[in-house]
Amino acid sequence: MLRILLLLGIVVGIASLPIISDRFFAQNKKSLNKESVEKIVDDYISDNPSKILDSIIRWQIDNEKKNNEVRSNEVKEQIKVYRNELLDFSYPTVGNKDSKIVAVEFFDYACGYCKKMKDDVKKLIAGGTVKYVFRDLPILGDNSLRATRAALAVYFIDNNKYLDFYDAALSYSNSLTDNAIYEIIKSIAVDNHDFDNSLNENADKIDVMIGKSRELANNLGINGIPVTIIGDSLFSGAVGYDVLYKKINDN
């Protein structure tokens, strides 16, 4: 039965092609049973294998295009719904503070692709066109969470030092243990005592910020990192400087 339905589907699809429509409708005088359907299809496939392949490829391309359009529209709608949360500048924000072009990055310090994207992000910020918001999203274990808490503790000490921590932590090649965090803190000239105080005094605020970023990522359907949102577009993965730069300049 499944084979008959499949064959009927093929017949319906290829019958619309001019090259076989006359041939197909000529068969309507016969009973459309299994044998006649298989004969029509087998004859056409034997005579026109390249045309069948071309038709399948065109169908796949058209179907993927339609699916991408649907997904794109869904993403745009979700971004619109959560626009206010995305434009929450109480999170670490660097770059051109007066710019109306805003990029929001969800990332994790233990993420390899986030590490690859680090220099592109710094280059975008240095261009002076975009306001860049960091949403630390620790999803890769305890080291990720430790680094995120440390980053936000640094942010509460000095927002200008946040980008230094971002760069140093993503450049760090070993596990982000407690000792590693203090090495990074030292490398960006943040006092250990100030750091410990900020980590303790702002613990509740930091946990709330992390929780809100996780909730927002979930609401936006983000299930991988890094993710960068610019305008109404969402870019998954380390898409590279040129892609993000073009989007920024298109806004």
Buried (B, 14 or more C-beta within 10 A) or exposed (E): EEEEEEBBEBBEEBBEBEEBEEBBEEBEEEEEEEEBBBEBBEEBBEEBEEBBEEBEEEEEEEEEEEEEEEEEEEBBEBBEEBEEBBEBEEBBBBBBEEBEBBBBBBBBBBBEBBBBBBEBBBEBBEBEBBBBBBBBBBBBEEBBBBBBBBBBBBBBBBEEBBBBBBBBBBEBEEEBEEEBBBBBBEBBEBEEEBBEBBBEEBEEBBEEBBEBBBEBBEEBEBEEBBBBBBBBBBBBBBBEBEBBBEBBEEB
